[in-house]
Amino acid sequence: MRDSEFEFIRTLVYERSRINLGADKRELVTARLGKRLRATRAPDIGAYCDLLRSAGAEEELGHLIDVISTNHTFFFRENVHFDFVRAQVVPEMLARGRAERWTRLHAWSAACSSGEEPYSLAITLAEALAGTGWSWRIEATDISRRILAKAAAGIYREETVGRLPPATLRQHFQRGSGPQAGNYRVRPELQATVSFRHLNLLEGEPPFTEPFHVILCRNVMIYFDRPTQEELVRRLTRRLVPGGYLLVGHSESLTGIRHSLQLVRPATYRRPPAS
């Protein structure tokens, strides 16, 4: 890849997604563009760049963002967050709900990838809210339409769900047979609590009418520069109820970022109750 080609791709990706591709990502970009060169039959990266500059390239721009976006995840990744939701967020919100007369918990998986995160959260809430009479709703969003389609299908290979406890697997997944042998599907009653939609976190206002009691936006900010990180945190904070929680990845920190949140524990922040 020529310097000019990498700079073109880097700038285009930043403008479209605010993902900041440093010089250390050059090999990664080259490897991932190989999929699009094969799909479009472009003979080289220079020809692919010309395709992206051409009229009617909007669909291909979407495919570019898809392959550049990192979608590595697994069920109950960084499990301490789900333990925190179960042990602190749910009891706290139940107490508030009884006092303020509401009985629904609203959560957002802001970069849901292939669905393991929001379904892990749904399992956590299903178990923590069992017998309380409460309902919950999880909004799950991602910038990649391709990965959202996989998430919405809720079908996973046996090796993907293999680390889940057998009781969790039996309760919340259906085992495939025949042509679906080796696959597991999220049970419809759990799947119905999660809504998937395409969303660029930094473009326009999210189309949600209810504020959230907890937002998971994990392992996202590491791809953004400092001004973009600050903008994203402000946007997420506005969507939290007073006293609501923002959970970020354990490789991330809001240190050095201007924000109004309170640090509760590593990778866990709270909007002040009186804000």
C-alpha positions, 0 to 999 in steps of 0.5 A: 500500500502506497503512503498516499493510499493509506492516507486516503483510506485513513482519512475516509474512515475517520470522516465516516466513523471517527476511527483513528487509524494510526501508522501502526494500523497499516498492516491491519488495514492492508490485510482487511482490504484484501476482502474488499479487493476480492469482492469488488475484483479490484486488481490492487488497492489503488484501483479500490481507492478509485472505486471509493472516489467514484459516484455511487460508492456509498454502498462500498463505503459501508463495506469498508467501515465493516471490514475496518471495524474490529468485532472481536468479542465473546459471551461475558467478556470482562465478566466483572461488569456483568457481576456489577450489574447483578450485584449493584445496578439491579438492586439500586434500580429496584429500590429507586423504582419502588420509591419512584414507581417505575418497574422497567430497566433500560440498558444500551449496548452501544457497540454490540458487535455480533451480539454476545455483549447484549445477550450476556446483559440480557441473561444477567438481567433475566436472572437478576430480575426473576420474580420481581415483576420487572421488565427490561429492554436492551438497545443494541447498536453498531456501526457495522450492518453486516455484524448487526445482521449476525447479532440479530439472528442470535445463532452461534457456533458451539465453540462460541457458547462452549464457555457458558455454564451448562445450566445457562446454555440450557436455559437461554439457548436452543440446540440446533439439529439436522442442518443446524447441528453444532449451532445454538440459537438464543431463545425467542423470549430472551431475544425479544428483550433486545432490539438491534439497530444501525447507529454511528455513535458520533453522527446525529442524536440516537433515536431513543426516547427513554434514558438509560439506567446503564450503558455499556460502551466498551473497547470503543474509545481506544480507536478514537482520538482525544476530542472524539473520546470527549464528544462520545462521553458527553453524548453517552452521559446525556443519555443516562438517567441521573445516577445511571452507570457507564461501563467502558472497557478495562483497557480504557479510562476517562483520565485526561478527558473532560467529563461530569461522571463520577468514578465508581471503580475501574472502567465504571462511571456514574452520572451524579444523581443530582445532575 
